[in-house]
């Protein structure tokens, strides 16, 4: 598995014009920018869920 998974569309506008966002103090590494709606965002995996929804 790679360190970074690429999103296929922007979670805000749904467009696919996505580019890696440069890391800074305000935006950590692994961020993405949408050049359609001019938003920057990051994705984070929280963990795996058990089948059936038990915790």
PyMOL Python script that loads the backbone (N, CA, C, O; Angstrom):
from pymol import cmd

cmd.read_pdbstr("""\
ATOM      1  N   UNK A   1       0.840  -1.164   0.000  1.00  0.00           N
ATOM      2  CA  UNK A   1       0.000   0.000   0.000  1.00  0.00           C
ATOM      3  C   UNK A   1       0.891   1.235   0.000  1.00  0.00           C
ATOM      4  O   UNK A   1       1.941   1.248   0.642  1.00  0.00           O
ATOM      5  N   UNK A   2       0.476   2.264  -0.713  1.00  0.00           N
ATOM      6  CA  UNK A   2       1.272   3.489  -0.801  1.00  0.00           C
ATOM      7  C   UNK A   2       1.027   4.367   0.424  1.00  0.00           C
ATOM      8  O   UNK A   2       0.060   4.175   1.161  1.00  0.00           O
ATOM      9  N   UNK A   3       1.924   5.339   0.626  1.00  0.00           N
ATOM     10  CA  UNK A   3       1.775   6.273   1.737  1.00  0.00           C
ATOM     11  C   UNK A   3       0.612   7.225   1.527  1.00  0.00           C
ATOM     12  O   UNK A   3       0.019   7.714   2.488  1.00  0.00           O
ATOM     13  N   UNK A   4       0.287   7.486   0.272  1.00  0.00           N
ATOM     14  CA  UNK A   4      -0.758   8.449  -0.024  1.00  0.00           C
ATOM     15  C   UNK A   4      -1.750   7.861  -1.018  1.00  0.00           C
ATOM     16  O   UNK A   4      -1.359   7.383  -2.083  1.00  0.00           O
ATOM     17  N   UNK A   5      -3.007   7.897  -0.676  1.00  0.00           N
ATOM     18  CA  UNK A   5      -4.055   7.484  -1.597  1.00  0.00           C
ATOM     19  C   UNK A   5      -4.627   8.740  -2.239  1.00  0.00           C
ATOM     20  O   UNK A   5      -4.890   9.728  -1.553  1.00  0.00           O
ATOM     21  N   UNK A   6      -4.814   8.703  -3.521  1.00  0.00           N
ATOM     22  CA  UNK A   6      -5.318   9.880  -4.231  1.00  0.00           C
ATOM     23  C   UNK A   6      -6.836   9.866  -4.280  1.00  0.00           C
ATOM     24  O   UNK A   6      -7.434   8.881  -4.712  1.00  0.00           O
ATOM     25  N   UNK A   7      -7.469  10.956  -3.841  1.00  0.00           N
ATOM     26  CA  UNK A   7      -8.928  11.048  -3.984  1.00  0.00           C
ATOM     27  C   UNK A   7      -9.297  11.241  -5.455  1.00  0.00           C
ATOM     28  O   UNK A   7      -8.517  11.796  -6.230  1.00  0.00           O
ATOM     29  N   UNK A   8     -10.473  10.786  -5.829  1.00  0.00           N
ATOM     30  CA  UNK A   8     -10.915  10.897  -7.219  1.00  0.00           C
ATOM     31  C   UNK A   8     -11.755  12.145  -7.470  1.00  0.00           C
ATOM     32  O   UNK A   8     -11.905  12.572  -8.614  1.00  0.00           O
ATOM     33  N   UNK A   9     -12.304  12.733  -6.404  1.00  0.00           N
ATOM     34  CA  UNK A   9     -13.085  13.951  -6.564  1.00  0.00           C
ATOM     35  C   UNK A   9     -13.020  14.773  -5.278  1.00  0.00           C
ATOM     36  O   UNK A   9     -12.716  14.249  -4.206  1.00  0.00           O
ATOM     37  N   UNK A  10     -13.307  16.047  -5.401  1.00  0.00           N
ATOM     38  CA  UNK A  10     -13.313  16.968  -4.274  1.00  0.00           C
ATOM     39  C   UNK A  10     -14.516  16.667  -3.378  1.00  0.00           C
ATOM     40  O   UNK A  10     -15.627  16.521  -3.887  1.00  0.00           O
ATOM     41  N   UNK A  11     -14.326  16.567  -2.047  1.00  0.00           N
ATOM     42  CA  UNK A  11     -15.472  16.304  -1.170  1.00  0.00           C
ATOM     43  C   UNK A  11     -16.417  17.501  -1.040  1.00  0.00           C
ATOM     44  O   UNK A  11     -17.512  17.360  -0.496  1.00  0.00           O
ATOM     45  N   UNK A  12     -16.015  18.664  -1.526  1.00  0.00           N
ATOM     46  CA  UNK A  12     -16.846  19.864  -1.412  1.00  0.00           C
ATOM     47  C   UNK A  12     -17.666  20.138  -2.669  1.00  0.00           C
ATOM     48  O   UNK A  12     -18.866  20.403  -2.585  1.00  0.00           O
ATOM     49  N   UNK A  13     -17.012  20.074  -3.850  1.00  0.00           N
ATOM     50  CA  UNK A  13     -17.726  20.434  -5.077  1.00  0.00           C
ATOM     51  C   UNK A  13     -17.922  19.248  -6.024  1.00  0.00           C
ATOM     52  O   UNK A  13     -18.721  19.334  -6.957  1.00  0.00           O
ATOM     53  N   UNK A  14     -17.204  18.144  -5.798  1.00  0.00           N
ATOM     54  CA  UNK A  14     -17.368  16.966  -6.633  1.00  0.00           C
ATOM     55  C   UNK A  14     -16.533  16.949  -7.895  1.00  0.00           C
ATOM     56  O   UNK A  14     -16.571  15.967  -8.637  1.00  0.00           O
ATOM     57  N   UNK A  15     -15.779  18.002  -8.163  1.00  0.00           N
ATOM     58  CA  UNK A  15     -14.951  18.052  -9.363  1.00  0.00           C
ATOM     59  C   UNK A  15     -13.693  17.204  -9.187  1.00  0.00           C
ATOM     60  O   UNK A  15     -13.340  16.842  -8.065  1.00  0.00           O
ATOM     61  N   UNK A  16     -13.025  16.891 -10.280  1.00  0.00           N
ATOM     62  CA  UNK A  16     -11.846  16.047 -10.242  1.00  0.00           C
ATOM     63  C   UNK A  16     -10.537  16.762 -10.530  1.00  0.00           C
ATOM     64  O   UNK A  16      -9.535  16.109 -10.820  1.00  0.00           O
ATOM     65  N   UNK A  17     -10.521  18.092 -10.457  1.00  0.00           N
ATOM     66  CA  UNK A  17      -9.315  18.871 -10.747  1.00  0.00           C
ATOM     67  C   UNK A  17      -8.482  19.007  -9.471  1.00  0.00           C
ATOM     68  O   UNK A  17      -8.365  20.100  -8.918  1.00  0.00           O
ATOM     69  N   UNK A  18      -7.901  17.889  -9.002  1.00  0.00           N
ATOM     70  CA  UNK A  18      -7.183  17.838  -7.735  1.00  0.00           C
ATOM     71  C   UNK A  18      -5.686  17.768  -7.948  1.00  0.00           C
ATOM     72  O   UNK A  18      -5.203  17.124  -8.879  1.00  0.00           O
ATOM     73  N   UNK A  19      -4.955  18.445  -7.066  1.00  0.00           N
ATOM     74  CA  UNK A  19      -3.499  18.480  -7.107  1.00  0.00           C
ATOM     75  C   UNK A  19      -2.966  18.330  -5.697  1.00  0.00           C
ATOM     76  O   UNK A  19      -3.615  18.775  -4.750  1.00  0.00           O
ATOM     77  N   UNK A  20      -1.792  17.710  -5.526  1.00  0.00           N
ATOM     78  CA  UNK A  20      -1.196  17.649  -4.185  1.00  0.00           C
ATOM     79  C   UNK A  20      -0.956  19.061  -3.651  1.00  0.00           C
ATOM     80  O   UNK A  20      -0.523  19.948  -4.387  1.00  0.00           O
ATOM     81  N   UNK A  21      -1.241  19.257  -2.366  1.00  0.00           N
ATOM     82  CA  UNK A  21      -1.064  20.555  -1.721  1.00  0.00           C
ATOM     83  C   UNK A  21       0.263  20.550  -0.980  1.00  0.00           C
ATOM     84  O   UNK A  21       0.560  19.609  -0.244  1.00  0.00           O
ATOM     85  N   UNK A  22       1.061  21.589  -1.167  1.00  0.00           N
ATOM     86  CA  UNK A  22       2.365  21.670  -0.512  1.00  0.00           C
ATOM     87  C   UNK A  22       2.189  21.774   0.997  1.00  0.00           C
ATOM     88  O   UNK A  22       1.317  22.493   1.484  1.00  0.00           O
ATOM     89  N   UNK A  23       3.029  21.049   1.729  1.00  0.00           N
ATOM     90  CA  UNK A  23       2.959  21.064   3.189  1.00  0.00           C
ATOM     91  C   UNK A  23       3.409  22.410   3.734  1.00  0.00           C
ATOM     92  O   UNK A  23       4.355  23.015   3.229  1.00  0.00           O
ATOM     93  N   UNK A  24       2.719  22.873   4.775  1.00  0.00           N
ATOM     94  CA  UNK A  24       3.085  24.099   5.483  1.00  0.00           C
ATOM     95  C   UNK A  24       2.680  23.916   6.945  1.00  0.00           C
ATOM     96  O   UNK A  24       2.169  22.863   7.328  1.00  0.00           O
ATOM     97  N   UNK A  25       2.912  24.948   7.758  1.00  0.00           N
ATOM     98  CA  UNK A  25       2.502  24.858   9.161  1.00  0.00           C
ATOM     99  C   UNK A  25       0.989  24.754   9.287  1.00  0.00           C
ATOM    100  O   UNK A  25       0.482  24.057  10.166  1.00  0.00           O
ATOM    101  N   UNK A  26       0.270  25.445   8.412  1.00  0.00           N
ATOM    102  CA  UNK A  26      -1.188  25.448   8.478  1.00  0.00           C
ATOM    103  C   UNK A  26      -1.796  24.183   7.876  1.00  0.00           C
ATOM    104  O   UNK A  26      -2.858  23.737   8.313  1.00  0.00           O
ATOM    105  N   UNK A  27      -1.133  23.605   6.883  1.00  0.00           N
ATOM    106  CA  UNK A  27      -1.659  22.410   6.218  1.00  0.00           C
ATOM    107  C   UNK A  27      -0.585  21.323   6.243  1.00  0.00           C
ATOM    108  O   UNK A  27       0.472  21.491   5.633  1.00  0.00           O
ATOM    109  N   UNK A  28      -0.836  20.226   6.931  1.00  0.00           N
ATOM    110  CA  UNK A  28       0.173  19.162   7.019  1.00  0.00           C
ATOM    111  C   UNK A  28       0.380  18.445   5.694  1.00  0.00           C
ATOM    112  O   UNK A  28      -0.390  18.617   4.749  1.00  0.00           O
ATOM    113  N   UNK A  29       1.428  17.645   5.645  1.00  0.00           N
ATOM    114  CA  UNK A  29       1.731  16.865   4.445  1.00  0.00           C
ATOM    115  C   UNK A  29       0.569  15.915   4.153  1.00  0.00           C
ATOM    116  O   UNK A  29      -0.100  15.435   5.068  1.00  0.00           O
ATOM    117  N   UNK A  30       0.344  15.656   2.891  1.00  0.00           N
ATOM    118  CA  UNK A  30      -0.739  14.766   2.503  1.00  0.00           C
ATOM    119  C   UNK A  30      -2.007  15.497   2.130  1.00  0.00           C
ATOM    120  O   UNK A  30      -3.051  14.871   1.946  1.00  0.00           O
ATOM    121  N   UNK A  31      -1.935  16.821   2.016  1.00  0.00           N
ATOM    122  CA  UNK A  31      -3.104  17.598   1.662  1.00  0.00           C
ATOM    123  C   UNK A  31      -3.330  17.639   0.159  1.00  0.00           C
ATOM    124  O   UNK A  31      -2.431  17.348  -0.630  1.00  0.00           O
ATOM    125  N   UNK A  32      -4.530  18.000  -0.216  1.00  0.00           N
ATOM    126  CA  UNK A  32      -4.931  18.123  -1.619  1.00  0.00           C
ATOM    127  C   UNK A  32      -5.593  19.461  -1.819  1.00  0.00           C
ATOM    128  O   UNK A  32      -6.197  20.007  -0.896  1.00  0.00           O
ATOM    129  N   UNK A  33      -5.481  19.999  -3.030  1.00  0.00           N
ATOM    130  CA  UNK A  33      -6.177  21.238  -3.365  1.00  0.00           C
ATOM    131  C   UNK A  33      -7.041  21.006  -4.589  1.00  0.00           C
ATOM    132  O   UNK A  33      -6.651  20.322  -5.535  1.00  0.00           O
ATOM    133  N   UNK A  34      -8.222  21.595  -4.544  1.00  0.00           N
ATOM    134  CA  UNK A  34      -9.155  21.534  -5.668  1.00  0.00           C
ATOM    135  C   UNK A  34      -9.051  22.863  -6.397  1.00  0.00           C
ATOM    136  O   UNK A  34      -9.309  23.915  -5.811  1.00  0.00           O
ATOM    137  N   UNK A  35      -8.686  22.826  -7.635  1.00  0.00           N
ATOM    138  CA  UNK A  35      -8.537  24.061  -8.398  1.00  0.00           C
ATOM    139  C   UNK A  35      -9.849  24.516  -9.020  1.00  0.00           C
ATOM    140  O   UNK A  35      -9.898  25.554  -9.679  1.00  0.00           O
ATOM    141  N   UNK A  36     -10.911  23.746  -8.816  1.00  0.00           N
ATOM    142  CA  UNK A  36     -12.230  24.184  -9.276  1.00  0.00           C
ATOM    143  C   UNK A  36     -12.887  25.097  -8.249  1.00  0.00           C
ATOM    144  O   UNK A  36     -13.371  26.175  -8.595  1.00  0.00           O
ATOM    145  N   UNK A  37     -12.906  24.666  -6.971  1.00  0.00           N
ATOM    146  CA  UNK A  37     -13.549  25.475  -5.930  1.00  0.00           C
ATOM    147  C   UNK A  37     -12.538  26.182  -5.033  1.00  0.00           C
ATOM    148  O   UNK A  37     -12.923  26.892  -4.104  1.00  0.00           O
ATOM    149  N   UNK A  38     -11.236  25.991  -5.307  1.00  0.00           N
ATOM    150  CA  UNK A  38     -10.149  26.669  -4.597  1.00  0.00           C
ATOM    151  C   UNK A  38     -10.129  26.349  -3.097  1.00  0.00           C
ATOM    152  O   UNK A  38      -9.850  27.218  -2.272  1.00  0.00           O
ATOM    153  N   UNK A  39     -10.427  25.091  -2.759  1.00  0.00           N
ATOM    154  CA  UNK A  39     -10.344  24.640  -1.371  1.00  0.00           C
ATOM    155  C   UNK A  39      -9.187  23.664  -1.224  1.00  0.00           C
ATOM    156  O   UNK A  39      -8.837  22.953  -2.166  1.00  0.00           O
ATOM    157  N   UNK A  40      -8.598  23.637  -0.040  1.00  0.00           N
ATOM    158  CA  UNK A  40      -7.553  22.672   0.288  1.00  0.00           C
ATOM    159  C   UNK A  40      -8.085  21.780   1.408  1.00  0.00           C
ATOM    160  O   UNK A  40      -8.786  22.255   2.301  1.00  0.00           O
ATOM    161  N   UNK A  41      -7.754  20.495   1.362  1.00  0.00           N
ATOM    162  CA  UNK A  41      -8.249  19.552   2.351  1.00  0.00           C
ATOM    163  C   UNK A  41      -7.256  18.415   2.497  1.00  0.00           C
ATOM    164  O   UNK A  41      -6.355  18.258   1.673  1.00  0.00           O
ATOM    165  N   UNK A  42      -7.422  17.623   3.546  1.00  0.00           N
ATOM    166  CA  UNK A  42      -6.608  16.436   3.732  1.00  0.00           C
ATOM    167  C   UNK A  42      -7.526  15.269   4.074  1.00  0.00           C
ATOM    168  O   UNK A  42      -8.636  15.461   4.570  1.00  0.00           O
ATOM    169  N   UNK A  43      -7.057  14.079   3.807  1.00  0.00           N
ATOM    170  CA  UNK A  43      -7.792  12.861   4.110  1.00  0.00           C
ATOM    171  C   UNK A  43      -7.009  12.071   5.139  1.00  0.00           C
ATOM    172  O   UNK A  43      -5.779  12.036   5.096  1.00  0.00           O
ATOM    173  N   UNK A  44      -7.712  11.440   6.061  1.00  0.00           N
ATOM    174  CA  UNK A  44      -7.043  10.676   7.108  1.00  0.00           C
ATOM    175  C   UNK A  44      -7.827   9.397   7.359  1.00  0.00           C
ATOM    176  O   UNK A  44      -9.041   9.427   7.559  1.00  0.00           O
ATOM    177  N   UNK A  45      -7.123   8.284   7.348  1.00  0.00           N
ATOM    178  CA  UNK A  45      -7.764   7.014   7.676  1.00  0.00           C
ATOM    179  C   UNK A  45      -7.850   6.910   9.194  1.00  0.00           C
ATOM    180  O   UNK A  45      -6.850   7.093   9.889  1.00  0.00           O
ATOM    181  N   UNK A  46      -9.024   6.622   9.701  1.00  0.00           N
ATOM    182  CA  UNK A  46      -9.223   6.532  11.140  1.00  0.00           C
ATOM    183  C   UNK A  46      -9.007   5.121  11.664  1.00  0.00           C
ATOM    184  O   UNK A  46      -8.654   4.942  12.830  1.00  0.00           O
ATOM    185  N   UNK A  47      -9.214   4.117  10.818  1.00  0.00           N
ATOM    186  CA  UNK A  47      -9.029   2.734  11.256  1.00  0.00           C
ATOM    187  C   UNK A  47      -9.945   1.799  10.490  1.00  0.00           C
ATOM    188  O   UNK A  47     -10.653   2.211   9.571  1.00  0.00           O
ATOM    189  N   UNK A  48      -9.921   0.557  10.876  1.00  0.00           N
ATOM    190  CA  UNK A  48     -10.760  -0.449  10.255  1.00  0.00           C
ATOM    191  C   UNK A  48     -11.937  -0.775  11.169  1.00  0.00           C
ATOM    192  O   UNK A  48     -11.798  -0.805  12.392  1.00  0.00           O
ATOM    193  N   UNK A  49     -13.079  -1.016  10.570  1.00  0.00           N
ATOM    194  CA  UNK A  49     -14.273  -1.366  11.330  1.00  0.00           C
ATOM    195  C   UNK A  49     -14.482  -2.873  11.308  1.00  0.00           C
ATOM    196  O   UNK A  49     -14.148  -3.543  10.331  1.00  0.00           O
ATOM    197  N   UNK A  50     -15.028  -3.392  12.376  1.00  0.00           N
ATOM    198  CA  UNK A  50     -15.339  -4.814  12.426  1.00  0.00           C
ATOM    199  C   UNK A  50     -16.662  -5.059  11.712  1.00  0.00           C
ATOM    200  O   UNK A  50     -17.559  -4.216  11.748  1.00  0.00           O
ATOM    201  N   UNK A  51     -16.780  -6.211  11.067  1.00  0.00           N
ATOM    202  CA  UNK A  51     -18.055  -6.543  10.421  1.00  0.00           C
ATOM    203  C   UNK A  51     -19.191  -6.573  11.464  1.00  0.00           C
ATOM    204  O   UNK A  51     -19.009  -7.074  12.574  1.00  0.00           O
ATOM    205  N   UNK A  52     -20.314  -6.054  11.107  1.00  0.00           N
ATOM    206  CA  UNK A  52     -21.460  -6.038  12.017  1.00  0.00           C
ATOM    207  C   UNK A  52     -21.543  -4.797  12.874  1.00  0.00           C
ATOM    208  O   UNK A  52     -22.528  -4.613  13.590  1.00  0.00           O
ATOM    209  N   UNK A  53     -20.544  -3.945  12.825  1.00  0.00           N
ATOM    210  CA  UNK A  53     -20.596  -2.693  13.549  1.00  0.00           C
ATOM    211  C   UNK A  53     -20.211  -2.765  15.012  1.00  0.00           C
ATOM    212  O   UNK A  53     -20.318  -1.756  15.710  1.00  0.00           O
ATOM    213  N   UNK A  54     -19.761  -3.930  15.520  1.00  0.00           N
ATOM    214  CA  UNK A  54     -19.317  -4.042  16.916  1.00  0.00           C
ATOM    215  C   UNK A  54     -18.001  -3.313  17.094  1.00  0.00           C
ATOM    216  O   UNK A  54     -17.158  -3.304  16.197  1.00  0.00           O
ATOM    217  N   UNK A  55     -17.829  -2.701  18.254  1.00  0.00           N
ATOM    218  CA  UNK A  55     -16.578  -1.987  18.511  1.00  0.00           C
ATOM    219  C   UNK A  55     -15.680  -2.783  19.350  1.00  0.00           C
ATOM    220  O   UNK A  55     -14.577  -2.339  19.668  1.00  0.00           O
TER     221      UNK A  55
END
""", "prot")
cmd.dss("prot")
cmd.show_as("cartoon", "prot")
cmd.util.cbc("prot")
cmd.orient("prot")
